[in-house]
Amino acid sequence: MIVDTGADYTILPRFYALDLGVNLAKDCVSYQTFGIGGSERVYLLKNAKVKLGKWERFVPVGFLDRDDIPPLLGRQEFLEIFKVTLVNHSTLLSVSR
């Protein structure tokens, strides 16, 4: 995933929903969003279980209605609770205290 400190929340391409067994019509709330690239349809799964090492949490994850974007790791309930260090082309995440 691309760590995107400018992204409000985590966004995945549509095909990830299929891979994860998420039904966009039944499991998600649909929104129209606006950003640098213009307007997009986002399907928001409010409580997706994520795991990073030993850390687990339920966070909101959005799925775009297209597959040609990279997965973006955003701030809301994810990056905002980690200390993010960018050094020598590496990203280090540690739980904020």
N, C-alpha and C positions, 0 to 999 in steps of 0.2 A: 504494500500500500504506500501511497505517497502521503507523507505527513504534511498536511495543509493547514498551517496555523491561521490562515485567512478564511477557512471554510467554517461556517457556523456549525455544521454537523457532518457526520460520516455519511458518505455517498458511495454507492456501489452501482456498477452497471446492471442492467436488467437480468442478464443470464445468471448472476449470482443468486437471485431469488429462486430460480429453478433448482440450482445446485444445493441450496440450503432448505428446500422444501417449503418456501414461503409462497403462499397464494396472494398475489398482489391485490386482487379484487376482494378477497375475504379477510385477509390478515392486516391490511394496511389502510391508512387514510390517504386519499389522493389530494395533492395540492399543486397549484401552479406557482412556480417560483421564478424569480428574475435575478440575473447575475451578469457578469461580464460577457458571457457567451449568449445572452438573450434570455428568452423565456423557455422554461422546461417544465414538464410534468414530473412530479416526484411522488413516489408511493412511500409513505412513512410507516415503518414498523416501530411502534413506540417502545417495545421492550424486547430487544434482541439480546440474547445471551452471548457475550464475548469473553474470550479468555486470552490473556497475554501472560505467558509464564504461569506463575501461581495465582495471579490476579484474575478474578472473575467478577463480572458485573452485568446488569441489564441496562442497556443504553439504547437511545433512539438511533435507527439506521434508516437512511433513505435509499431507495432504488430509483435511478433514472429510467425513463421509458426508452432507453437505447443502450446499445452494447459497446459503442466506440469511445468510451471514456475510461480513464484509469480509476481504480478504487482510491478514494480519498479519505484519509483519517482526519476528522474534524475536531472542533473544540468541545461542543456541547456534551457534557457528562463523560467525556473521554480525555481529550488533551488538557482540559481545564483542571483535571485532578492529578496530572502527571507533571513532573519537572522535565521539560524537554531541552536537551542539550544537543546542538548541532556543531560537530567538530570534525574537520578533515573528511568531509563527505560521508560522515556517519551520523546517525540519529540515535541518541541514548534516551531512554524513557525510564524514569524512576518515580515511584509514588511520592507525591508531595506530602509533607508533614506539617 
